[in-house]
Amino acid sequence: MDQDPSPPDTPSKRGVKRKLTREPDGSDGDSSHVLRWLREYTMHGAEFNSSKRDPPPRCHPGTRTNIIQRARDWTDNPNQEKRLLWLRGPAGVGKSAIIQTLAEILSRSRRLGASLFFSRPNGRSNPRQVFPTLAYRLATQDAAYKTYLTELMLEDPASLDRSLSEQFRILIEEPFAHRRIRHGQNNLLLSIDGLDECGGDPDLDGSRIHLRRRTGDRVQCEIVRLISEFISNHPTVPLLWAIASRPETHLKAVFSDEDVVGTFIEEDIPIDSTEACRDVELFLHNEFKKIKKNYPDHITEAIWPNHDAFLRIAKASSGLFVFAEVVARFIDDPRVGNPIAHLKYVLAVLSRLRVPAGQANPLASLDGIYTAILERVPSQVLSITTVLLSIIIVTHHRDVHDFRKIREPLNISRENAITALRQLHSVLYFPPVTDVDKSRPRFYHASFQDFLEDASRSGIYFSGRSVLASRLVDHYYLPRMFGKTPMAVTGIREIHEMDDSLGKADSYRALRRILRAVSRGGTSSTLLSSQDLCHISSLRLQSILEGLDFSQMASNDGMSNLTSLGLYDQENLPATELKRRGILSSRSLESLGLSSADIMEATYVSLNYFVDSVSLVLDVRHSCAQSSEPITAEIHKLKGHIISRFLQSSGVEVLVWGSKERQKCAVMQVDVEVENPWEPVRKLIAYVIGFDK
């Protein structure tokens, strides 16, 4: 992340106006501070000329000429009524390259107001940063607008900590529509690329769950509506807008709204149009020409590749630029240095696809190429490859540059990491550094991440949160519980931040979510958060359970955090196998040697209320008379429910978890109405430990 300038030494207090100050050299001190203030809210690396996007996607010379010319004609019309351009097309057709090229052209004539390029794989997706980013660039070009923003900063330094609509009002509507800044001047273009990669409302408090947080779809639609409404209400403001996106259903719906239709023109970029196919062929021709020039000793033919091979690749591309780019990078991979062998490999892959004539599917071809590239990864490091790809996906929202900090905790050596990624240079961009540990690879194109996260497309190469979560379970939480590693991770969202002070309880808390979800719903479980899915087989779960000290878990972390053991569903995990291993058994309370007095005198470890149950942990090894914790009337009443249900009814069985002495826990359910702070619940789950002392 770019290093931000230091903030002013004495920021103004909220709501207090003060006069603009002058620096000793006569410059406007507050005016210079305003850019520092704005930069705190911007999306770093999102501008068209940012070094973080270098090299940016741009149109190859001689390609997309008609589309670019139509866009230039639109921007050149000073009386343009429809002041919004929607450039739409599927992934990989070159939308970003078109917007990039248009931005570069208008920048040279000082008619580009600002640009923003979303990138989900690279963490540029926060909607709260959209309008501040555009405002920052506008402020560097227009003195009057910069002065307005300075006044805004002095009036209320927290004014940008507002909703999306309020940001738009104070950064766009108020200055340009009401204060008429730039009135009568030439139009400036504000471009937003990849709107479909804009995320939902950001997680500001770390809760990950908030009822009022909106999804990315809704936020994207709001951005369109804000811009469209502004154009309708203020048609003479000298601002033009360009939005590039995939034609997602929700975006097509909002652009079809009767209040939006009259404000924009549409430029559709189909995959297999005649112009697109022609442009891809031109791109491939020039790329192969460069490759031939780079390898004069390898390629001696006058025409390379031959006509048939060229047509096969061009036909498979079917106008999809990302396919052509991936193929060209793969063939030209300097780390392999064998374009002839790689060309043969590509042709063999295309032969395997066997797409019927007249039914070209460029996305199927793209999947085939992605699969073929991953097939070259050595099988002995493939699991490491999917984990590293998962790290890139999961940590995209964080500015993680030190690759060592995220591979070492997962027990991945530097040499294995390099080997695991060596074959992926055609789909991964590696910053130009000599040590991979000091960099963070990123995807060339979002379509590769889409491919990886869709198991139906990527198959055994599936990558994402669940792959990383499974690795965390095996290499962090379980070893930590059994004392085989000195550290534990605070969570996937902070995977690169380690804490030596974390103990077994932290690992138990992570595991309890796995157990709860698996025991209720089969092999799909929730780890760490509602979005971090971890898939564990029934056999793997049995092995985990076999090694757990359930008594310690109850006394250390409270079995109330493992309510799944009390709500165990024998249909989801094979009870016969669990019982064979001695992990689970059904027994009577009498067989445990417990009496009414034992229950009534037992020390309570914890009491927790949940939405659908109340959980009580009792330790019969210690008497409540010896405990510093007083036995309340509430605890006494709950113990009475247990005695009434189980000790006064013959033949009632309880579940006993654990295979080793002094490590077992008995779980009982009592169907009885119990008051809690929210509403009555009808299930009491009691956990008893210490009976196997």
Steps between C-alpha positions, in 0.01 A plus 500: 500500500622847422649684796262779588635842586497580869182668623503862612651556843190677628187387317198720539226393735175376355253776430748784563571732212830681477669716242723355234867519596805575293831317503825706525545470125160652439324177410164410643582274797149368556459441129804272500367319807172426326667254262648316797159495662333371184764236443404330824168414334617408150541164329875475460622363168166549325588786263577440134867596538570339838825308533302225673326426170818502296488364239134592457271331247478716191378448147754357263582746217241471227242317713167621637531804277127528423393480864762750611405740222133485596594571860715797392218638286275479805747686723567762231133602477467809725119476492479135589166431668570143604796560725562142610662228291445138600766275346380145557634159408594159645820436690809508285374696198728798572278750681780614731735542206248720321441719809877518559569608143220758511634637829850532358372683192289747700773551757733631232243765408425576868142383462519207739360604834573179689504124458447201726567136421339248733685172549355234726809274482720791606283635778371810322130454572400731788201714393574762769818588309342562160398865517794614718735346241332691218497816713873471576595502132255780418651708781844477339362651179253766610602769750144607577399144580808457718405814693150365552638173636731692732202682649322167534797353685522793742124500554493131592808275467271197538267604218614211279409243764151501359273287287560458129216737411626766742851472360359553152301801616788685664771399249308525172154652522567791735815637333412444135121545498433752776827695517537465121871424507631454143180652360552588134824301467573189292358167604719274713461123494471299822549132420429195717619163374388162633195618692390136534809444718392762751433339837226552754501730798838463672544331836591798717461343843645155436171325567477341154124476558280807486132502413520839327806430287414478132631258242723603212206473259299760689792738541581479128141586414508795741808642327322482164188666643697779669677588178187469285289713735773763510506515120121530483484777758806691382542442125729802444771406750819449292562144613474183292495152649616166362426167672641168377366174637385151423131484403394355833126451554468765770690756292289431193194551719612834641605631157156397373324707765287772343672765711842392375441415134500858377836589653741257334619353174603137478798340330469123496813289442397147401757225518485367147421808295676541167693799632604317818620194309693719257662693785600181683657364181698822461613478862608136461684575176704774666565296815628203299718738303657623825551146628670396175730801529586413862597141415696506172691182590184306577277623219659480156183470289415799285137477606438402862267363612371351179167608358307203637633540855431874498142451385435236766608738777315795349182294462523378859539862614176593323553867578590446867809711563584343835530158334741637241703681768532190719606287203757757389650533850509122539682444172741787571573400862867604541546272801450202272647651186351244261224659290490209254423246774243729659329561166470123448355471850235766428402330174470165677273658762277649230479161331379346826220755529340377175253787470252413220512717193272799523475466880812685612498568872784739591433460872541124466823565313613734778422237763691247294808722487483579872467129575789414268726756669419360843556144375868590460537551873688201649257271679712494815450875552146538359344525846745780581408674175129504582574628852720782367238592241245499781719737702513739205120487475429532873753774577417717199336757728820543700823660392712191563843529340707266717421161351709330767255599774217316331682189381708412807203473741353242262824298505582585138872536434637765268625246247166319493315829456720592204457155345124509554463830313773460238264378227245778549677805362252526214210555743681655798688828493813497714643840599856550371686403817767237548345347812144366477472544878510877452214509254138400462400347165169615355269367231529651156125479453197448724386215273771277647369557852146433375626172356679397821204578727251304288551132584288394203756664269831452681444153648807383694652847463218660697642773726362751745398539861408138561840375379683744723272428794567127470872569503459713810318218677774249421802723553385741770205416712535125537879507560449781749249296696741208516804717571692448176541860389588817694246728337135533403332732254246759604296431188509493122438873479822556701693204365826693480479617862627244753465498877712268718270557798206310355430173675296186462175679571539702179536183301201344672291803415596463135432128498162530670359672191618213287339247732176692529446534126625153408289324759192690387546511128745243370847584369453871432602697806561859596841605624584840649222689327189454294702543181802281577377153403698191587416154369598206719410141421320282755807277530723800565260629763500163677878516522478851643246397761707198600783721620302761690496544876130577543531551873766766452298665227206528738703637790723721289269640236156398616313225320233757434721600209470143369124467506517286189606206714173529684301541179683215327313361201589136444392520136776745412788312663506119521431421866605138451850601396529758776392242757740243354785742554378570852442867429129485569290280726143495629473433871268554793574747773493216749783326315709814541464468876317832534229574753262787564736628765793495255310717255371739765842542665703523176690819426368683197768600248294718270146598413408638159175590333452457127212577269367143509654350813667558835827326579631401844841344570537308829816352657417224751862478616452812709227600741326831461569555871870519412447737210543875519209533258166522685223264393218724390132417502523478120770232512315316773183494290684369191658222706152410619385460139788259435422290807130495425550385140779248528518366852129443540455321166646156445668399175588850382832509321757778466776547244855468627771656286865400533712187483743551785454501876484844663434653158131415457188714506140387541237696309133508598197672354200612700189618321371769734404864464776724638488878516789686341575872445323499158221243495429159653692202360388140522829314514753469782830337408708387795866397476644301790872437546703337773291183528793297359753628756 
